């Protein structure tokens, strides 16, 4: 099984910029479960989001 590393993830600040919201909002969403569909995880005090998950939501493919 492939493990997710920070190199294939976005930091919370990057996700905030992509969504046009504050870093505080993204961290709060991750902490209270409102961003569960983005599959956030922490390494120490840093919050990361898998690029494939975020990219799929930001730029959905139209069939």
HELIX and SHEET records of a PDB file:
HELIX    1   1 UNK A    6  UNK A    8  5                                   3    
HELIX    2   2 UNK A   12  UNK A   19  1                                   8    
HELIX    3   3 UNK A   23  UNK A   32  1                                  10    
HELIX    4   4 UNK A   36  UNK A   38  5                                   3    
HELIX    5   5 UNK A   51  UNK A   58  1                                   8    
SHEET    1   A 3 UNK A   9  UNK A  11  0                                        
SHEET    2   A 3 UNK A  46  UNK A  50 -1                                        
SHEET    3   A 3 UNK A  40  UNK A  43 -1                                        
END                                                                             
